[in-house]
Amino acid sequence: MSVHPHLSRRERQIMDAVYSKGEATATDVLATIADAPTRTAVRTFLRILEAKGHLKHIKRGREFVYQPTHSRESAGTSAFGRAIRTFFDGSLERAVAAYLGDPEAAVPPEELRRLSALIAQARRKESRLFQDEPPMDHVTARASSPSPPHTCGGEGRGEEASTRRKERKP
């Protein structure tokens, strides 16, 4: 599921500001964005994001307080998937290799242990999926599926072919 597809740069900045605070007013967004547009533009973007279904609002005093309609985690998962598809041809391995290969990426040992545990968990899950299915080899596959009648040069083989030959004889 793609939570925030096709947002403009400004819309993404505003969504980031709202996610970082959990909820935000136009004033909060203005204070969060480094190169913020005018207050009127921010309010317009907030209304557009609400119309697109990314935000909802409640009225608190005289201000509208905007909240995301999707959890931060689901938005992050969606953004991460988009980045992997866009920059790494859908390969998680290439994305992780690029990150770990960056000299500025300092991954603490505890985080590496947690990543190893997540990989082990994914392997166990994968092996359970394949244990539920019976092994399928080429012999089993042929034996379990009916073979279509074979033809060669217009003449059939097997029972169908012998029946046709008998019918043709005078």
N, C-alpha and C positions, 0 to 999 in steps of 0.2 A: 504494500500500500504506500502510495506516495503522498505524504502529508502536505508538503509545500512545493508543488511543482510550479515552475515558471513564475517565480516572484522576481520582481525587479530588484536591483541592488538596494534601493531605498526601502522597499518593502521588507527585504531580508534584514536590513539594519534595524528596522522598527520591530520586527518579530524577535530578533536577538535581544533587543532592549527589554521587550515585554517578558520574554523567557528568563532573562537574567534576574528580573525582579519578581517574577511570579505573577504580578499584575502591575499595570502602569497607567498613569495619566499622560496627557500630552506633555505636561511639564516634565514628568519623569523621563519621557523619551527624549525631549530636547536636551536634558542634562546628560543623558547617556551617550548620545551620538556625537562623535568628535566634530564632524563637519555638517551639523544639523541644518536642515532647511528652515524656513520660517515656521512659526507656530501654526499659522493657517494651513500650510502644506502638511505638517505633521498630523493635524486633525483630519485633513482630507485623506491622507494615507490610512489613518486608523479606521475611518469610515469605509474606505475601499476594502481594507483587509477584513473588516466585519462583514461586508456584503459578499466577499468571496468565501466566507465561512471559516476564516482562520482565527478570528477574534470574536468575543462577545463583550458586552459592557454592562456595568451596573452603575446607577447614579448614586454618588456619595456626595452629599451637599450640593454644590453647584457644578462639580466636575464629574465627567464620565471616567470610570476606572475600567480599563480594558484587561481582559484575561484571555489566554490562548484557549482554543476549543479542543486542542489535542495536547496530550501530555508532552513534556519536554523530552522524555525518553523516546516516544514514538516519532517525534519530529527529528530527533538526533539519529535514530535508526534509518529513517527515510533519507536524510541528508547524507549519511555515511554511505548508504547504498548508491545514491546518485554520484557521489565522488568516486567510488570504486568503478562504477560503470563508465563514467566520463573520462577519468584520468588513467585507469589501470585496466581497461578492456574487460571489466567485470571480474578481475582476478584479485581475490583477497590476499593470496600469497604475494603477488607483486606489490600490493599496497603496503603490507607489513614489511616486506623486504626494503622498500623505499624508505619507510619510516626508520627502521632499525639501522639502515645504512647511512642515515644522516648523522654527520659528526656532532651536530648540536642536539640530537635526540638522546637525552639521558634517561634511560629506563631503570628505575630502582630495582634491585634484586627481588624484593617482595612482589612487585608487580609482574616481573618475569615468572615467578613461581605461580602466581594466580593465572597468568596466561597459559602456562603449561597445564595447569589443572583444568582450564576451560577446554583446551585441545583434547586432553584425555577424556573429558566428559563427552565431547562431540564424537570421539572415536567409539566410546561405549554405546552411545545412542545409535550411531551408524551400524555397529555390529548387531545390535538388537533388531534393527529394521530388517537386516538381511537374514537373520536367524528365523524370522517369522515366515519368510518365503521359502518354498522348497527349492533346492538347487536345480538349476536349469542348464543342462548341457545340450549339445547338438543332438545326441541320440534320443534323450527324453523329449526334446522339442519335436523331432520328426515323428516319434512314436505317438505323441499325444495329439498331433494335428493331422486331420485327414489329408491325404495327398490328392491333388487334382489329377484327372486323367492326363497321361502324357501323350503327346503327339509328336511324330517325327515325319517330315516329308509328306504330310497329308494322311498318313496311315497312323492309326492309334495303336496303343499297346494294351496288353492286359485284357480283361473281360470285355470292355467296350469294343475294342478293336476286333476281337474274335467274333463277336456278335455281328458287327457290321460286315465282316468278310463272309459269314455264313448267309446273311441276307442277300448279298450280291450274287452268290452262285446260282446258276439257273436250275 
